[in-house]
Amino acid sequence: MLEIVLTLVFSVVMLVFMAFPAMKIVEAIGKITPISEKLHNILQILITILLSLAVGLFLKFA
């Protein structure tokens, strides 16, 4: 249980820093295929969360 909490704490801190890479990733996806504004916003939020979880896991286990 402590491992999960530590991973989430690391991930919450990284949410702010992962917003810019997520914007760039969604922008690149938008250049390849046209996406609606609603899908653009949803993708940006999901990719931000996934990137921050990935960095949180890396910080926990590295």
MOPEPE-V774601 format. One record per residue. SS is DSSP state (~ for helix, > for strand, _ for the rest). BURIAL is + if it has 16 or more other ideal C-beta (glycine too) atoms within 10 Angstrom, else -. Layout:
SS/BURIAL
SS/BURIAL
This chain:
_/-
~/-
~/-
~/-
~/-
~/-
~/+
~/-
~/-
~/+
~/+
~/-
~/-
~/+
_/+
_/-
_/-
~/+
~/-
~/-
~/-
~/+
~/-
~/-
~/+
~/+
~/-
~/-
~/-
~/-
~/-
~/-
_/-
_/-
_/-
_/-
~/-
~/-
~/-
~/-
~/-
~/-
~/+
~/+
~/-
~/-
~/+
~/+
~/-
~/-
~/+
~/+
~/+
~/-
~/+
~/+
~/-
~/-
~/-
~/-
~/-
_/-
